[in-house]
């Protein structure tokens, strides 16, 4: 009986921590993360750009991070650097260290790639980013 009670407490603690980390974050922003996992970059960017303007500080911070992930995935270094600069200029990023922010965003990218591997069976999106002239 004690083992069952301890097991239930452990499960509620773990699921509670998961809920708390997402508390105060709009469901649409959480859906954008799933869009990135599903390689739907443009749809995700539309949502993320909105949240960098109208979201709470927590939402803005998360939106900038996911925008950074998208630009890394798309190999768009110019847009990535611009996004890092915008974040560091914002209220949430002010005083942040550029290298630390990039490392945090890289970790978010690794997490998304792991989710993609689990859900789609591949870590990379099969896309062609070459532009035609």
C-alpha positions in Angstrom: 0.0 0.0 0.0 2.8 2.4 0.8 4.5 1.7 -2.5 1.3 2.5 -4.4 0.9 5.7 -2.5 4.6 6.7 -3.1 4.1 5.8 -6.8 1.1 8.0 -7.1 2.8 10.9 -5.4 5.8 10.6 -7.7 3.6 10.6 -10.8 1.6 13.6 -9.6 4.8 15.4 -8.8 6.3 14.8 -12.3 3.1 15.7 -14.1 2.6 18.7 -11.8 6.1 20.0 -12.7 5.3 19.6 -16.4 2.1 21.6 -16.0 3.8 24.4 -14.0 6.5 25.0 -16.6 3.7 25.6 -19.2 1.5 27.6 -16.8 0.6 31.0 -18.3 1.6 30.0 -21.9 -1.1 30.2 -24.5 -2.1 26.9 -26.2 -1.5 28.4 -29.6 2.2 29.0 -28.7 2.5 25.4 -27.5 1.0 24.3 -30.8 3.7 26.2 -32.6 6.3 23.9 -31.0 4.4 20.9 -32.4 4.3 22.6 -35.8 8.1 22.9 -35.7 8.3 19.2 -34.8 6.0 18.5 -37.8 8.3 20.6 -40.1 5.5 23.2 -40.6 7.9 26.1 -40.3 5.9 28.9 -42.0 2.8 28.2 -40.0 4.9 28.2 -36.8 6.7 31.4 -37.7 3.3 33.2 -38.2 2.3 32.3 -34.6 5.7 33.0 -33.1 6.0 36.4 -34.6 2.6 37.4 -33.2 3.7 36.3 -29.7 6.9 38.3 -29.9 4.7 41.4 -30.1 1.6 40.7 -28.0 2.5 37.8 -25.6 3.4 38.0 -22.0 7.1 38.2 -21.2 7.2 34.4 -20.7 5.4 33.9 -24.0 7.7 36.3 -25.8 10.8 34.6 -24.5 9.5 31.2 -25.7 8.5 32.6 -29.0 11.9 34.1 -29.7 13.5 30.8 -28.7 11.4 28.8 -31.1 11.9 31.4 -33.9 15.6 30.8 -33.3 15.1 27.1 -33.6 13.2 27.5 -36.9 15.9 29.8 -38.4 18.6 27.3 -37.3 16.6 24.5 -39.0 16.2 26.5 -42.1 19.9 27.4 -42.0 19.1 31.1 -42.2 22.0 32.6 -40.3 21.0 36.2 -41.0 17.5 35.8 -39.6 18.8 33.8 -36.7 21.3 36.5 -35.7 18.6 39.2 -36.1 16.3 37.2 -33.8 19.0 36.8 -31.2 19.6 40.6 -31.4 15.9 41.3 -31.1 15.7 39.1 -28.0 18.7 40.7 -26.4 17.3 44.1 -27.0 13.9 43.1 -25.5 12.9 43.4 -21.9 13.3 39.7 -21.3 16.7 39.4 -22.9 18.3 42.6 -21.7 21.5 41.9 -19.8 21.6 38.4 -21.2 24.8 36.8 -22.5 24.6 36.1 -26.3 26.5 32.8 -26.1 24.4 31.6 -23.2 21.1 32.5 -25.1 22.4 30.7 -28.2 23.3 27.6 -26.1 19.8 27.6 -24.6 18.2 27.8 -28.1 20.5 25.0 -29.3 19.3 22.9 -26.5 15.7 23.6 -27.5 16.6 22.6 -31.0 18.0 19.3 -29.8 14.8 18.6 -27.8 12.7 19.3 -30.9 14.8 17.1 -33.0 14.4 14.3 -30.5 10.6 14.7 -30.5 10.7 14.7 -34.3 12.8 11.5 -34.3 10.3 9.9 -32.0 7.2 11.1 -33.8 8.3 11.0 -37.5 11.2 8.6 -37.4 13.7 11.2 -38.6 15.5 14.2 -37.0 15.7 16.3 -40.1 13.0 17.9 -42.2 13.1 17.0 -45.8 12.9 20.5 -47.3 14.5 22.3 -50.1 15.6 25.8 -49.0 17.3 26.7 -52.3 15.8 29.7 -54.0 15.3 29.9 -57.7 16.3 33.0 -59.6 
